[in-house]
Amino acid sequence: MKKLITFSVILLSSIGAFITFTNESYKDNGRAGNTGSPGEPTCQTGGCHSGTANTGPGSVTITSSDMTGWEYVPGTTYNISVNVAETGKLVFGLATEALNTSNTNAGTLNVTNATRMRLLTAANGRTSLTHQFNGGLSNDAATFDFTWTAPSTDIGNITFYVAGNACNRNGNTSGDQCYTTTQVCTAKVADTTGTGIQSFESNLNLNIFPNPVVDKINIHLNNTSILNNTSISLIDMSGKTVANLANNIQLTSNSVLSYDRPSNLNTGLYILQISNGRETKSSRLFLQ
């Protein structure tokens, strides 16, 4: 009986050691499907880390050294960098996806340093670029560099969803922080206006006049079908909606609309977006 009891204790201890080992592996390696994108948790709600995202003193930022104004040319490969920072933290993690407006993968994420990052497929079928074990080992901040190849054709707006972890390496999930951000990029097309403003007008039958806009935004939409429950909004070049011009209106073929220029918006380049939830039409305009 004594030997049996001793064996049981050893067996239970082995099981405990196995559980501890697998949990540590679960935490220390990046996981797919935890970017905070539509339908996905973040690292702090997906079971990897405790706490609430975006409540710490740190940050996560995404930049590109060669994609000007976050406008992509179809088929082009761009350098992307994600920086995760928090003073006092010792190791950092990353999870990111590039999705189209249907929330499926857009373009191709490419690992440039396999000792720091890897590609994984989530249960929802999306591909995530995540950190390797100790891939973000660094004091106070870590930068993850990778590339992204744009789709071969213009598929409209693409959004990068990014989650970054800042961890203290205390052996458990307490004290870790998660930060999230998004970045919208749009397709770049040739200048067809002679004003230096790039336009989608020839492809989308959407005309804004005059452009640049001074006091009135006049829209001529030569669509081939009725659009119900349509909204019209202005989006800045970071992808943020800054003005809603109309909601739940009906558009018919050759609709002509006119709206006052929003007085609270600064001079600059914006995107006018017309959407009924199923179909979206976009064009750039310049507010003077």
C-alpha positions as CSV (number, residue, x, y, z in Angstrom):
1,M,0.0,0.0,0.0
2,K,2.8,2.4,0.8
3,K,4.4,1.9,-2.6
4,L,1.0,2.4,-4.3
5,I,0.5,5.7,-2.5
6,T,4.0,6.8,-3.3
7,F,3.5,6.0,-7.0
8,S,0.2,8.0,-7.0
9,V,1.9,11.0,-5.5
10,I,4.6,10.8,-8.2
11,L,2.0,10.4,-10.9
12,L,0.0,13.4,-9.7
13,S,3.2,15.4,-9.5
14,S,4.0,14.5,-13.1
15,I,0.6,15.5,-14.3
16,G,0.9,18.8,-12.4
17,A,4.3,19.4,-14.0
18,F,2.8,18.6,-17.5
19,I,-0.1,21.0,-16.9
20,T,2.3,23.8,-15.9
21,F,4.5,23.2,-18.9
22,T,1.7,23.2,-21.4
23,N,0.2,26.4,-19.8
24,E,3.5,28.2,-20.1
25,S,3.8,27.1,-23.7
26,Y,0.3,28.4,-24.3
27,K,1.1,31.8,-22.9
28,D,4.6,32.3,-24.3
29,N,3.8,31.5,-27.9
30,G,1.6,33.7,-30.1
31,R,-1.8,32.4,-31.1
32,A,-3.9,32.9,-34.1
33,G,-7.3,34.6,-33.9
34,N,-6.6,37.0,-31.0
35,T,-6.2,40.3,-32.8
36,G,-9.5,42.0,-31.7
37,S,-10.7,41.9,-35.3
38,P,-14.5,41.5,-35.9
39,G,-15.6,38.3,-34.2
40,E,-12.2,37.7,-32.5
41,P,-11.1,38.2,-28.9
42,T,-7.9,40.0,-27.9
43,C,-5.0,38.3,-26.0
44,Q,-6.7,39.4,-22.7
45,T,-10.1,38.1,-23.5
46,G,-9.0,34.9,-25.3
47,G,-7.6,33.2,-22.3
48,C,-3.9,34.0,-22.7
49,H,-3.6,37.0,-20.4
50,S,-5.6,38.6,-17.7
51,G,-6.8,42.2,-17.5
52,T,-8.6,44.5,-19.9
53,A,-7.1,45.7,-23.2
54,N,-6.0,49.3,-23.6
55,T,-6.1,50.2,-19.9
56,G,-2.3,50.3,-19.3
57,P,0.2,53.1,-19.8
58,G,1.7,51.6,-22.9
59,S,0.9,51.6,-26.6
60,V,0.9,49.8,-29.9
61,T,1.5,51.5,-33.3
62,I,1.7,50.3,-36.9
63,T,3.7,52.1,-39.5
64,S,4.9,51.6,-43.0
65,S,8.1,53.1,-44.4
66,D,7.1,52.8,-48.1
67,M,3.3,52.9,-48.3
68,T,2.6,56.6,-48.6
69,G,-0.7,57.7,-47.0
70,W,-1.6,54.1,-46.4
71,E,-2.5,53.7,-50.1
72,Y,-1.6,50.4,-51.7
73,V,-0.8,49.6,-55.3
74,P,-2.2,46.2,-56.2
75,G,0.5,43.4,-56.2
76,T,3.1,45.6,-54.4
77,T,5.0,44.4,-51.3
78,Y,5.3,46.9,-48.5
79,N,7.4,47.0,-45.3
80,I,5.3,47.1,-42.1
81,S,6.4,47.7,-38.5
82,V,4.5,47.2,-35.3
83,N,5.9,48.7,-32.1
84,V,4.7,47.6,-28.7
85,A,5.9,49.7,-25.8
86,E,5.5,50.0,-22.0
87,T,8.1,51.1,-19.6
88,G,9.3,48.4,-17.3
89,K,8.0,45.4,-19.3
90,L,10.5,42.8,-20.4
91,V,8.9,40.8,-23.2
92,F,6.4,41.8,-25.9
93,G,4.1,39.9,-28.2
94,L,2.2,40.5,-31.5
95,A,-0.9,39.3,-33.3
96,T,-2.1,41.0,-36.6
97,E,-4.3,40.3,-39.5
98,A,-5.1,42.2,-42.8
99,L,-8.8,41.8,-43.7
100,N,-11.0,43.1,-46.5
101,T,-14.5,44.5,-45.9
102,S,-15.9,40.9,-45.7
103,N,-13.5,40.2,-42.9
104,T,-11.5,37.6,-44.7
105,N,-7.7,37.8,-45.4
106,A,-6.6,40.5,-47.8
107,G,-3.2,40.2,-49.4
108,T,-0.4,38.2,-47.9
109,L,1.5,38.7,-44.7
110,N,5.1,37.7,-44.9
111,V,7.5,36.7,-42.1
112,T,10.9,38.3,-42.5
113,N,12.4,36.9,-39.2
114,A,11.4,33.4,-38.4
115,T,13.0,33.4,-35.0
116,R,10.7,36.3,-33.9
117,M,7.5,35.7,-35.8
118,R,5.4,33.0,-37.5
119,L,2.1,32.6,-39.4
120,L,-0.8,30.6,-37.9
121,T,-4.3,29.9,-39.1
122,A,-7.2,30.5,-36.7
123,A,-10.3,28.4,-36.3
124,N,-12.2,31.0,-38.3
125,G,-9.9,30.4,-41.3
126,R,-8.0,33.7,-41.0
127,T,-4.2,33.9,-41.1
128,S,-2.5,35.7,-38.3
129,L,1.1,36.9,-38.0
130,T,2.1,36.3,-34.4
131,H,5.3,36.2,-32.2
132,Q,7.5,33.3,-31.5
133,F,8.6,32.2,-28.0
134,N,10.6,35.1,-26.7
135,G,10.4,36.8,-30.1
136,G,9.8,40.1,-28.4
137,L,12.3,39.8,-25.6
138,S,13.4,43.4,-25.0
139,N,13.3,46.0,-22.3
140,D,10.5,48.7,-22.5
141,A,9.6,48.2,-26.1
142,A,9.9,45.8,-29.1
143,T,9.4,46.4,-32.8
144,F,8.2,43.6,-35.1
145,D,9.1,44.1,-38.8
146,F,7.4,42.2,-41.6
147,T,6.1,42.7,-45.1
148,W,2.7,42.6,-46.7
149,T,1.9,42.0,-50.3
150,A,-1.2,43.8,-51.5
151,P,-3.9,41.9,-53.5
152,S,-3.3,41.6,-57.2
153,T,-6.3,43.8,-57.9
154,D,-8.1,46.7,-56.3
155,I,-10.5,45.1,-53.7
156,G,-11.3,48.4,-51.8
157,N,-10.5,49.2,-48.2
158,I,-8.2,46.8,-46.3
159,T,-7.9,47.0,-42.5
160,F,-4.9,45.9,-40.4
161,Y,-6.0,44.7,-37.0
162,V,-3.2,44.7,-34.4
163,A,-2.9,43.4,-30.8
164,G,0.3,43.8,-28.9
165,N,1.2,42.4,-25.5
166,A,3.5,43.9,-22.9
167,C,4.5,41.3,-20.3
168,N,6.5,41.2,-17.1
169,R,7.8,37.6,-17.2
170,N,6.6,36.8,-13.7
171,G,5.5,33.2,-14.7
172,N,1.7,34.0,-14.8
173,T,-0.7,36.3,-16.5
174,S,-1.0,39.0,-13.8
175,G,0.5,42.4,-14.6
176,D,0.5,41.9,-18.4
177,Q,-1.1,44.4,-20.7
178,C,-2.7,44.2,-24.1
179,Y,-3.0,47.1,-26.6
180,T,-4.9,47.2,-29.8
181,T,-5.1,49.4,-32.9
182,T,-6.3,49.4,-36.5
183,Q,-5.1,50.9,-39.7
184,V,-7.2,51.3,-42.9
185,C,-5.4,51.3,-46.3
186,T,-7.1,52.1,-49.6
187,A,-6.2,51.3,-53.2
188,K,-4.1,53.8,-55.1
189,V,-5.1,54.6,-58.6
190,A,-3.8,57.0,-61.3
191,D,-4.7,60.7,-61.2
192,T,-7.5,61.2,-63.6
193,T,-8.5,64.7,-62.6
194,G,-5.5,66.8,-63.4
195,T,-5.6,68.3,-59.9
196,G,-3.3,65.8,-58.2
197,I,-6.3,64.2,-56.5
198,Q,-6.6,60.5,-57.1
199,S,-10.0,59.4,-58.0
200,F,-12.2,56.2,-58.4
201,E,-14.7,58.0,-60.5
202,S,-14.2,56.1,-63.8
203,N,-14.6,52.7,-62.1
204,L,-17.5,53.6,-59.8
205,N,-19.5,56.1,-61.8
206,L,-19.3,58.4,-58.8
207,N,-18.6,62.1,-59.5
208,I,-17.9,64.8,-56.9
209,F,-18.0,68.4,-58.1
210,P,-16.4,70.8,-57.7
211,N,-13.3,69.0,-56.5
212,P,-11.6,70.5,-54.5
213,V,-14.6,71.3,-52.4
214,V,-15.1,74.9,-51.2
215,D,-18.5,75.1,-49.6
216,K,-20.8,72.5,-51.2
217,I,-20.2,68.7,-51.7
218,N,-22.1,67.9,-54.9
219,I,-22.4,64.2,-55.7
220,H,-23.6,62.6,-59.0
221,L,-24.1,58.9,-58.7
222,N,-24.7,57.1,-62.0
223,N,-25.6,53.7,-60.6
224,T,-27.6,51.0,-62.4
225,S,-29.9,50.0,-59.5
226,I,-31.8,51.5,-56.6
227,L,-29.8,51.7,-53.3
228,N,-32.0,51.6,-50.2
229,N,-31.0,52.5,-46.6
230,T,-27.9,54.2,-47.8
231,S,-25.5,56.2,-45.7
232,I,-23.0,58.8,-46.9
233,S,-19.9,59.6,-44.8
234,L,-16.5,61.3,-44.9
235,I,-13.5,59.3,-43.8
236,D,-10.1,60.8,-43.0
237,M,-6.9,59.2,-44.3
238,S,-6.4,57.2,-41.1
239,G,-9.7,55.4,-41.7
240,K,-11.7,57.3,-39.1
241,T,-15.3,58.4,-40.0
242,V,-15.3,62.2,-39.3
243,A,-18.7,63.2,-40.7
244,N,-22.0,61.6,-41.6
245,L,-23.7,63.5,-44.4
246,A,-26.8,61.3,-44.7
247,N,-28.4,58.2,-43.2
248,N,-31.1,55.7,-44.5
249,I,-31.8,57.5,-47.8
250,Q,-32.7,56.0,-51.1
251,L,-30.6,56.6,-54.2
252,T,-31.8,56.0,-57.8
253,S,-30.0,56.1,-61.1
254,N,-28.5,59.5,-61.8
255,S,-29.1,60.8,-58.3
256,V,-27.6,64.2,-57.7
257,L,-27.1,65.2,-54.0
258,S,-25.7,68.3,-52.4
259,Y,-24.4,68.8,-48.8
260,D,-22.7,71.6,-46.9
261,R,-19.0,71.3,-46.4
262,P,-18.5,70.3,-42.7
263,S,-17.1,73.4,-41.1
264,N,-15.3,71.5,-38.4
265,L,-13.0,69.6,-40.8
266,N,-9.6,70.8,-41.7
267,T,-8.3,71.3,-45.2
268,G,-7.1,68.1,-46.6
269,L,-7.7,64.8,-48.5
270,Y,-10.7,62.7,-47.4
271,I,-12.7,59.7,-48.7
272,L,-16.4,60.0,-49.4
273,Q,-18.1,56.7,-48.9
274,I,-21.6,55.6,-50.0
275,S,-22.8,52.3,-48.5
276,N,-26.0,50.4,-48.0
277,G,-24.3,47.6,-45.9
278,R,-23.9,45.4,-49.0
279,E,-22.4,47.6,-51.6
280,T,-19.9,50.4,-51.1
281,K,-18.8,53.1,-53.4
282,S,-15.9,55.5,-52.6
283,S,-14.1,58.5,-54.0
284,R,-11.5,60.8,-52.8
285,L,-12.1,64.5,-52.4
286,F,-10.2,67.5,-51.2
287,L,-11.7,70.0,-48.8
288,Q,-10.4,73.5,-49.1
